[in-house]
Amino acid sequence: MALTQKQRRFVDEYLIDLNATQAAIRAGYSEKTARQIAQQNLSKLDIAEAIQARREAVSKRAEIDAAFVLQKWAEQVNADPSDLIQYRRGCCRYCWGESHLYQWTDGELIKARDDAEVNGKRLPDESGGTGYDKKREPNPDCPACGGEGIGRVYAADTRTIPESAKAIFAGVRQGKDGLEIKMHDQQAALANIAKHLGMFPSKVEVTGKDGSPLIPVKAVEMTDEQLAAIAAGRS
């Protein structure tokens, strides 16, 4: 049976966002009965076949099928988040300074000298020397940090991240608390793969002999004497 004009419009609208109720409203059905009409439409074989045919056509044009989707999920699961963001520990200012005194970078010391001269302030204490490199390993003998250094978060330059990491990269957001690297949910991707492969069936049916249904057995309450007699018979 050919679809009516309103049913064809429902199919078009449903494929936009897969929201049946809103599709019914946009197709011209009454808002009061849209939910009921949507359920009825989806249950009709001719409409269901039309939706499936349209989906297959779109999938073919885009060269997207179940294998393609499964591969994309697998890429997300196998991606290494540390290619995007890392937590590292580096030396503190006193780790490698002379006599474990405050250590400057060359640029910092020059700027501190200039500021002191311009503002008539005391020249900076250079006792710890220069050459500070925050990426250097902590000094285990440092009295200031106890050899633990300072923890810092490093975000990768997304222009140069490995192709494998791009599978979970979902963008960057600058918020009030700083930079946030957004990533796709790897656990969700893994769950999708497991569901697709049927690894963890959610329903388990148990049958009796030759596939016949199990007959529930009514629990029988026993007295203490009866339970003792059974236990004595087993011993």
C-alpha positions as CSV (number, residue, x, y, z in Angstrom):
1,M,0.0,0.0,0.0
2,A,1.3,3.4,-0.9
3,L,1.9,5.9,1.9
4,T,-0.2,9.0,2.2
5,Q,1.4,12.4,1.8
6,K,1.3,12.9,5.6
7,Q,2.9,9.5,6.2
8,R,5.7,10.2,3.7
9,R,6.3,13.5,5.5
10,F,6.4,11.6,8.8
11,V,9.1,9.3,7.4
12,D,11.1,12.3,6.2
13,E,10.8,14.1,9.6
14,Y,11.5,11.0,11.6
15,L,14.8,10.4,9.8
16,I,16.1,13.8,10.8
17,D,16.4,13.2,14.6
18,L,14.6,9.8,15.2
19,N,12.1,11.6,17.5
20,A,8.8,10.0,16.5
21,T,6.5,12.4,18.4
22,Q,8.2,15.5,17.1
23,A,8.2,14.0,13.6
24,A,4.5,13.5,13.8
25,I,3.9,17.1,14.9
26,R,6.2,18.4,12.1
27,A,4.3,16.2,9.6
28,G,1.1,17.9,10.5
29,Y,-0.6,15.6,13.0
30,S,-2.3,17.1,16.1
31,E,0.0,17.8,19.0
32,K,-2.5,16.2,21.3
33,T,-2.4,12.8,19.6
34,A,1.1,13.1,18.1
35,R,2.6,10.5,20.5
36,Q,-0.1,8.0,19.8
37,I,0.0,8.5,16.1
38,A,3.8,8.2,16.1
39,Q,3.6,4.9,17.8
40,Q,0.9,3.7,15.4
41,N,3.0,4.8,12.4
42,L,6.1,3.1,13.5
43,S,4.1,-0.2,14.0
44,K,2.8,-0.1,10.5
45,L,4.7,-2.4,8.2
46,D,4.7,-0.2,5.1
47,I,6.0,2.8,7.1
48,A,8.7,0.7,8.8
49,E,9.8,-0.6,5.4
50,A,9.9,2.9,4.0
51,I,12.1,4.0,7.0
52,Q,14.4,1.1,6.6
53,A,14.7,1.6,2.8
54,R,15.6,5.3,3.3
55,R,18.2,4.3,6.0
56,E,19.8,1.8,3.7
57,A,19.9,4.3,0.9
58,V,21.6,6.9,3.1
59,S,24.0,4.4,4.4
60,K,25.0,3.3,0.9
61,R,25.5,6.8,-0.3
62,A,27.7,7.6,2.7
63,E,29.4,4.2,2.6
64,I,28.5,3.6,6.2
65,D,27.5,0.2,7.4
66,A,27.6,-1.9,10.6
67,A,31.3,-2.8,9.9
68,F,32.2,0.8,9.5
69,V,30.5,1.8,12.8
70,L,32.1,-1.1,14.6
71,Q,35.5,-0.1,13.3
72,K,35.1,3.5,14.6
73,W,34.1,2.2,18.0
74,A,37.2,0.0,18.1
75,E,39.4,3.0,17.2
76,Q,37.9,4.9,20.2
77,V,38.5,2.0,22.6
78,N,42.1,1.5,21.4
79,A,43.0,5.2,21.6
80,D,45.4,6.3,24.3
81,P,44.1,9.4,26.2
82,S,47.7,10.2,27.3
83,D,48.3,11.3,23.7
84,L,45.9,14.2,24.4
85,I,46.6,15.1,28.0
86,Q,49.2,14.1,30.6
87,Y,49.9,14.7,34.2
88,R,53.7,15.1,34.7
89,R,55.9,15.8,37.7
90,G,58.9,18.1,37.2
91,C,61.5,19.8,39.4
92,C,60.6,22.7,41.6
93,R,62.6,26.0,41.8
94,Y,64.9,24.7,44.5
95,C,65.7,21.2,43.1
96,W,68.7,22.2,41.1
97,G,69.5,25.7,42.3
98,E,72.9,26.3,43.8
99,S,72.8,25.1,47.4
100,H,69.1,24.4,46.8
101,L,68.3,28.2,46.6
102,Y,65.7,29.7,44.2
103,Q,66.7,29.1,40.6
104,W,65.7,31.5,37.8
105,T,65.4,31.1,34.0
106,D,67.7,33.5,32.2
107,G,64.8,35.5,30.8
108,E,63.2,35.8,34.3
109,L,66.4,37.1,35.9
110,I,67.0,39.7,33.2
111,K,63.4,41.0,33.6
112,A,63.6,41.0,37.4
113,R,66.8,43.1,37.2
114,D,65.3,45.5,34.8
115,D,62.1,45.9,36.9
116,A,64.2,46.5,40.1
117,E,66.3,49.2,38.4
118,V,63.3,51.0,36.9
119,N,61.3,50.9,40.1
120,G,64.3,51.6,42.5
121,K,63.8,48.2,44.2
122,R,66.4,45.8,45.6
123,L,68.1,43.6,43.0
124,P,66.9,40.0,42.9
125,D,68.8,37.4,44.8
126,E,70.8,35.4,42.3
127,S,72.4,32.9,44.7
128,G,70.5,30.0,43.2
129,G,71.7,30.7,39.7
130,T,69.9,30.3,36.4
131,G,69.0,27.5,34.1
132,Y,65.7,26.4,35.6
133,D,63.9,23.9,33.5
134,K,60.5,22.8,34.8
135,K,60.6,19.6,32.6
136,R,63.7,18.4,34.4
137,E,63.3,15.4,36.8
138,P,63.0,16.4,40.5
139,N,66.1,16.2,42.6
140,P,65.6,13.4,45.2
141,D,67.7,15.4,47.7
142,C,65.7,18.7,47.4
143,P,64.8,20.0,50.8
144,A,62.0,22.2,49.5
145,C,59.8,19.5,47.7
146,G,61.2,16.4,49.3
147,G,62.2,15.1,45.9
148,E,58.6,15.0,44.7
149,G,58.8,18.0,42.4
150,I,55.7,19.8,41.2
151,G,52.7,18.2,39.3
152,R,51.6,19.8,36.1
153,V,49.0,19.1,33.5
154,Y,50.1,19.1,29.8
155,A,47.7,19.3,26.9
156,A,48.9,18.1,23.5
157,D,49.0,20.4,20.5
158,T,46.0,18.9,18.6
159,R,47.6,19.8,15.3
160,T,50.2,17.1,15.8
161,I,48.5,14.4,17.8
162,P,48.6,10.8,16.4
163,E,45.9,9.7,14.1
164,S,44.8,7.1,16.7
165,A,44.2,9.8,19.3
166,K,41.9,11.7,17.0
167,A,39.3,9.0,17.4
168,I,38.5,10.2,21.0
169,F,39.3,13.9,20.6
170,A,36.0,15.8,20.8
171,G,37.2,19.4,21.0
172,V,38.6,22.0,23.4
173,R,36.7,24.3,25.8
174,Q,38.1,27.3,27.6
175,G,36.1,27.6,30.9
176,K,36.5,29.5,34.1
177,D,38.5,26.7,35.6
178,G,40.9,26.6,32.6
179,L,41.4,24.5,29.5
180,E,39.3,21.4,29.1
181,I,40.2,18.7,26.6
182,K,36.9,16.9,25.7
183,M,37.0,13.2,24.8
184,H,34.5,10.7,23.5
185,D,33.5,8.0,26.1
186,Q,35.7,5.0,25.6
187,Q,33.6,2.9,28.0
188,A,30.5,3.6,26.1
189,A,32.2,2.6,22.8
190,L,33.3,-0.7,24.5
191,A,29.8,-1.3,25.7
192,N,28.5,-0.7,22.2
193,I,30.9,-3.2,20.7
194,A,30.0,-5.8,23.4
195,K,26.3,-5.2,22.7
196,H,26.8,-5.5,18.9
197,L,28.6,-8.8,19.3
198,G,26.1,-10.1,21.7
199,M,28.7,-10.8,24.4
200,F,26.5,-10.1,27.4
201,P,22.9,-11.2,26.7
202,S,20.5,-9.4,29.0
203,K,17.9,-12.1,29.0
204,V,18.5,-15.8,29.9
205,E,15.8,-18.3,29.4
206,V,15.9,-21.6,31.4
207,T,13.9,-24.6,30.3
208,G,13.3,-28.0,31.6
209,K,13.8,-31.4,30.0
210,D,13.3,-31.4,26.1
211,G,12.7,-27.7,26.2
212,S,9.6,-27.8,28.3
213,P,9.0,-25.0,30.7
214,L,10.1,-25.3,34.3
215,I,7.4,-26.0,36.8
216,P,7.8,-23.8,39.9
217,V,8.1,-25.8,43.1
218,K,6.2,-24.5,46.1
219,A,8.4,-24.0,49.1
220,V,7.5,-26.3,52.0
221,E,8.2,-25.2,55.6
222,M,9.7,-27.9,57.8
223,T,9.9,-28.1,61.5
224,D,13.2,-28.2,63.3
225,E,12.7,-32.0,64.0
226,Q,12.2,-32.7,60.3
227,L,15.4,-30.7,59.3
228,A,17.3,-32.6,62.0
229,A,16.1,-35.9,60.7
230,I,17.3,-35.0,57.2
231,A,20.6,-33.9,58.4
232,A,21.1,-37.1,60.4
233,G,20.3,-39.2,57.4
234,R,23.0,-37.5,55.4
235,S,25.7,-37.8,58.0
